[in-house]
Amino acid sequence: MTVSYHDRVSKLQVFDHLACSPFDRSDWYGLLAQFGKHPLVAMAEGPEGTAALPLERGADGLRSLHHWFAFAWHPLASPGPQGDRLLRAIARDLRRRAPVVTLDYLPDEDGSATRLRAAFRAAGWLTRLEQRDTNHVLDVAGRDFATYWAQRPGPMRTTLKRKAKKVDVEVLTEFDVSAWQAYVDIYNRSWKTEEQDAELLEAFARRESALGHLRLGVARHEGIPVAAQFWTVEHGTAFIHKLAYDQDHAKLSAGTTLSAALFEHVIDVDKVELVDFGTGEDGYKRDWMDAERPRYRLTCVDPRQIAVWRLLARKAADRLASHLRRG
């Protein structure tokens, strides 16, 4: 078995058949490289097959190649003992590369966090697993939209009943320049902070459109766009990436009307099994979703490396200094 390192994410194409979200595919990592990331792909190859960890260099060592826009980060390895052996081989070899490895936004409903922690522990790393964020999801469970909607909170249903006729809704399944510009304009007029990676987001939307995954919704009041949302659909899951509404037209509740239309589309037309609303502690997500799943951070340190103890000592000193300042 051999472990090698690569700065080209094209090496990850062999894992595309394992992808369960847009953020596991090689073309997603290609976009990250195109827009400023510097990948370091750790890959193990042997009779058992191939596994990889898409990484990048961080301030203290190596970390998962991740972007805040992505919902989760997965190891690229087949399930079962063979994949576990390959992950252990990568973990052992990484001790030659860095004193600390930090893997962020790990799910564990598929066992990713657990199997990575086991792999790094078996390779001699000290590990710490902690919850990083919360992922909000809806298990459609065979319901049609009408059944799902009847189970939503009363105020949401009342809002839609009162406000739906005040806006016209369009759901597009292909990238449209004018619709995307409407999304950008609405986002810039919304409560959200400035989009720091607008070019990456547009490139991602165009790519998802080419794959047939895009669901772009726009709500208009008297012909003027007042709300927009960017979703994608693949492998039986709808991913809610971005939503925004014009604060000057907040009383229209156009966001609620548009969300309902997109939920109806992905449930009744696309027949998805799951809707994924990403991460964050936004209270409104709980009104639309039925369940929460933790996202974890796995911190691995190599106790044999002096650099680790220097790093820990520095962090302890920083914490002490911060405590004394507050005191």
Residue pairs with C-beta under 8 A, 6 or more apart in sequence:
1 44
1 45
1 46
1 47
1 48
1 85
1 86
1 89
2 44
2 45
2 46
3 42
3 43
3 44
3 89
3 90
3 92
3 93
4 42
4 43
4 45
5 40
5 41
5 42
5 43
5 97
6 39
6 40
6 41
6 43
7 38
7 39
7 40
7 41
8 39
8 41
9 26
9 29
9 30
9 32
9 33
9 39
9 41
9 54
10 26
10 30
11 26
11 41
11 43
11 52
12 25
12 26
12 29
12 41
12 52
12 54
12 76
13 26
14 50
15 24
15 26
15 50
15 52
15 76
16 25
16 26
18 24
18 76
18 77
18 78
19 25
19 235
20 74
20 110
20 235
20 237
21 71
21 72
21 234
21 235
21 237
21 239
21 276
22 28
22 204
22 208
22 213
22 232
22 234
22 239
23 70
23 71
23 72
23 73
24 74
24 76
27 207
28 70
28 204
29 39
29 54
29 65
31 200
31 203
31 204
31 207
32 39
32 65
32 67
32 200
33 39
34 203
35 197
35 199
35 200
35 203
37 56
37 65
37 67
38 56
38 57
39 54
39 55
39 56
39 65
40 55
40 56
40 57
40 62
40 65
41 52
41 53
41 54
41 55
42 52
42 53
42 55
42 90
42 93
42 94
42 97
43 50
43 51
43 52
43 90
44 50
44 51
44 52
44 86
44 87
44 89
44 90
44 93
46 85
46 86
46 89
48 82
48 83
48 85
48 86
49 78
49 82
49 83
49 86
50 86
51 75
51 76
51 77
51 78
51 83
51 86
51 87
51 89
51 90
52 75
52 76
52 77
52 90
53 64
53 75
53 76
53 87
53 90
53 103
54 64
54 65
54 73
54 76
55 62
55 63
55 64
55 65
55 101
56 62
56 63
56 64
56 65
57 63
58 102
60 99
60 100
60 102
60 311
61 98
61 99
61 100
61 101
61 102
62 94
62 97
62 98
62 100
62 101
62 102
63 101
63 102
63 103
63 104
64 73
64 102
64 103
64 104
64 105
65 73
66 73
66 104
66 105
67 197
67 200
69 197
69 200
69 201
69 204
69 241
70 105
71 105
71 135
71 239
71 276
71 278
71 279
72 105
72 106
72 107
72 135
72 295
73 103
73 104
73 105
73 106
74 106
74 107
74 110
74 112
75 87
75 112
75 115
75 116
77 83
77 84
77 86
77 87
79 111
83 115
84 115
84 118
84 119
87 115
87 116
87 119
88 119
88 122
88 123
90 119
91 119
91 120
91 122
91 123
91 125
91 300
92 123
92 124
94 101
94 123
95 123
95 124
95 125
95 302
95 304
95 305
98 302
99 301
99 302
99 305
99 307
99 308
99 311
100 299
100 300
100 301
100 302
100 308
100 311
101 120
101 125
101 299
101 300
102 297
102 298
102 299
102 300
103 116
103 297
103 298
103 300
104 132
104 297
104 298
105 132
105 133
105 279
105 295
105 296
105 297
106 112
106 113
106 116
106 132
106 295
106 296
106 297
106 298
107 113
107 135
107 293
107 295
107 296
108 114
108 293
108 294
108 296
109 293
113 129
113 296
113 298
116 298
117 127
117 129
117 298
120 127
120 298
120 300
121 127
124 302
124 303
124 304
125 300
125 301
125 302
126 300
126 301
126 302
126 303
127 298
127 299
127 300
127 301
128 298
128 299
129 296
129 297
129 298
129 299
130 296
130 297
130 299
131 294
131 295
131 296
131 297
132 294
132 295
132 296
132 297
133 279
133 280
133 294
133 295
134 279
134 280
134 281
134 292
134 293
134 294
134 295
135 276
135 277
135 278
135 279
135 292
135 293
135 294
135 295
136 276
136 277
136 278
136 279
136 280
136 285
136 286
136 288
136 289
136 291
136 292
137 274
137 275
137 276
137 277
137 289
137 290
137 291
137 292
137 293
138 148
138 274
138 275
138 277
138 288
138 289
138 290
138 291
139 273
139 274
139 290
139 291
140 148
140 267
140 272
140 273
140 274
140 275
143 267
144 267
144 268
145 263
145 264
145 267
145 268
148 263
148 267
149 157
149 260
149 263
149 264
150 157
152 287
152 288
153 287
156 256
156 287
159 253
159 256
160 253
160 256
160 257
160 260
162 253
163 252
163 253
163 254
163 256
163 257
164 257
164 260
166 221
166 252
166 254
166 257
167 219
167 220
167 221
167 226
167 227
167 252
167 254
167 257
167 258
168 219
168 220
168 221
169 217
169 218
169 219
169 220
169 257
169 258
169 261
170 179
170 217
170 218
170 219
170 220
171 215
171 216
171 217
171 261
171 262
171 265
172 179
172 214
172 215
172 216
172 217
172 218
173 209
173 212
173 214
173 215
173 216
174 209
174 214
175 205
175 206
175 209
175 210
175 214
175 216
176 216
179 216
179 218
179 228
180 202
180 205
180 216
182 218
182 225
182 228
183 216
183 218
183 225
183 228
183 229
183 230
183 242
183 244
184 195
184 198
185 225
186 225
186 226
186 227
186 228
186 244
186 245
186 246
187 195
187 228
187 242
187 244
188 194
188 195
189 244
189 246
189 247
189 248
190 244
190 245
190 246
190 247
191 247
192 244
195 201
201 230
201 242
205 214
205 216
205 230
208 214
208 232
211 234
213 232
213 233
213 234
214 230
214 231
214 232
215 230
215 231
215 232
215 233
215 238
215 262
215 265
215 266
215 270
216 228
216 229
216 230
216 231
217 227
217 228
217 229
217 231
217 258
217 261
217 262
218 225
218 227
218 228
218 258
219 225
219 226
219 227
219 228
219 245
219 254
219 255
219 257
219 258
219 261
220 226
221 249
221 252
221 254
224 249
225 246
226 245
226 246
226 249
226 252
226 254
227 243
227 244
227 245
227 246
227 249
227 254
227 255
227 257
227 258
228 243
228 244
228 245
228 258
229 240
229 242
229 243
229 244
229 255
229 258
229 259
229 262
230 241
230 242
230 243
231 238
231 239
231 240
231 241
231 262
231 266
232 238
232 239
232 241
233 239
233 266
233 270
233 272
236 271
236 272
236 273
236 274
237 272
237 273
237 274
237 275
237 276
238 262
238 266
238 270
238 272
238 274
238 275
238 276
239 276
239 278
240 262
240 275
240 276
240 277
240 278
241 278
243 255
243 258
243 259
244 255
245 254
245 255
245 258
246 254
259 288
263 275
263 288
266 272
266 275
267 275
275 288
275 289
277 285
277 288
277 289
279 295
286 292
301 308
301 312
302 308
